[in-house]
Amino acid sequence: MLEDALRDLERRFGVRPEDGLQLVGPAALARRPVDPGWPLLIIGPAAPAPSDAPAPATAGFEPVVLPGRHAHGSDPLAIMRALYPLDHPVIGLAGGRDTTMGRFSEAAGSTPGAWYVPPLIGQANLASPHSLPWLAARLRAPDGCPWDREQTHQSLRRHLLEEAYEVYDALEAGSTAALADELGDLLLQVVLHAEYAAEAGVFDLTDVYRSIMTKIVHRHPHVFGDVEARSVSEVMRNWETIKAAERAERAATGEDSVGAAGSGAGATGAAATGIGGGAGMPEAFAGLSRSLPALAYAQEMQERAAALGYDWPDVEGVLDKLEEEALELLGAESPEARREEFGDLLLVIVNLGRKLGIDAEAALRAANAKFAGRFARVERLAGERRLAELTFEDLDLLWQAAKREEETAR
């Protein structure tokens, strides 16, 4: 039957196995990583194996359904209908009857026969792990989207932050359709950054997958090796020990290019500061994540207001406002008034950054990293002297020396 089906497939559709063809039985559809972007040939069940046949070798963990598709249960047809539109053709070969994915019944999948499922091409292939990389490349193509073609790693940093915090918001409700939507937005950011790196010939999603797989397997020797860990505390101790060894190895090989000062999150949740959506929020700011860092929230809020025309015509207007707010802060007479005026001053500073094309969140992160790096130099230059015992003048001399050392090293 297989040979007849393959001949029929090549004669009618020009599809040959050597050009790429997925071949699988109905029962295995749930366990195999079928990609809707490839031609698929479903072959009805073969004769059962003899009772004395040796059991196939296993790797110890063989889930009934392919992880990543197991929300749809173990029914192969339900999984296929999550991958293909219900009206997608399922073509009978070697005398079989044509049908659609929506009508491809249990009986058809459990009786001898052969069915050809044509691939979903381009934007029609919605549920494949390869669909988003295709989409990113298509948007960046010469005849793609002008906006997407102009983006860089740097220009998308703010969007990555926003999407991450929108996922954070959605997590409050647990597993919902909204969470799936937000995770998709965040995943797109990962795919886009991988696309930019691929265009530069540095890495692609294959390397991203390999990197995280290697790292997580390495950090779970109690699962993938011979280390024993009977409690969460033992797992955490092993984890920290392994991470410390990894850091030491990177330092020894010069691979650790990001210092600790610049690698922390360093972001205060906006929800903790009382900003965000809810009653009284204007329609113009709808959808802003309540958990965005305050700087990022302020910048996005001001960008939306500016898009509606509420904006200074030039930078000079913002500078005048900055001076006004600074004077008001100096004139504040109570702790509450000082806090309010300080907030107003910060808001204007963020607006100044926006007018100058500067991402306030990224600028402050960079300033934090620079400050921490310079203070590390101060500690080193102080030698055996304790910083807490030095005067401000002594510390400032060390600071200026660290600054000169920094400039010389550039």
Number of C-alpha atoms within 10 A of each C-alpha: 14 16 9 12 22 19 17 18 21 12 11 10 11 10 17 14 13 6 8 11 14 16 17 16 18 21 18 17 20 25 18 14 16 19 19 24 21 17 20 20 26 24 23 20 17 12 7 6 9 7 7 6 7 8 8 5 6 7 5 6 6 10 11 14 21 18 13 8 16 15 10 16 13 18 16 19 22 14 20 20 16 14 20 24 16 14 12 17 20 22 19 21 24 17 11 14 13 14 17 16 20 17 15 19 12 12 8 18 20 15 13 14 22 27 25 23 20 18 18 20 12 14 11 14 22 19 15 18 13 15 18 20 19 16 20 21 19 17 17 21 13 10 9 14 12 12 9 15 17 9 14 13 14 11 11 14 15 18 15 19 16 22 21 20 22 22 21 18 18 19 15 10 10 10 10 11 10 14 19 13 13 20 19 15 18 20 15 18 21 15 20 25 22 22 22 20 16 15 13 10 9 11 15 19 18 9 13 14 11 10 11 11 12 11 13 12 13 17 21 17 17 16 12 11 11 9 12 12 16 9 8 9 10 12 18 13 12 19 17 12 12 16 15 12 12 16 13 13 13 13 12 10 9 9 10 14 8 9 11 11 17 17 10 10 8 14 15 13 15 20 16 12 12 11 19 20 17 9 6 6 12 9 8 12 17 12 10 18 24 22 26 26 22 24 22 23 22 23 24 21 17 20 18 15 14 16 11 10 10 11 16 14 11 11 15 11 12 19 15 11 18 20 13 12 21 17 13 18 19 11 12 15 10 9 9 10 14 16 13 15 20 18 14 18 21 18 19 22 21 23 29 23 18 19 18 11 9 14 21 21 23 15 12 14 18 14 13 15 20 15 14 16 17 20 17 15 18 21 17 13 14 16 9 8 11 9 14 8 9 12 10 11 9 12 18 13 13 20 20 13 16 21 16 11 13 14 9 8 7 5
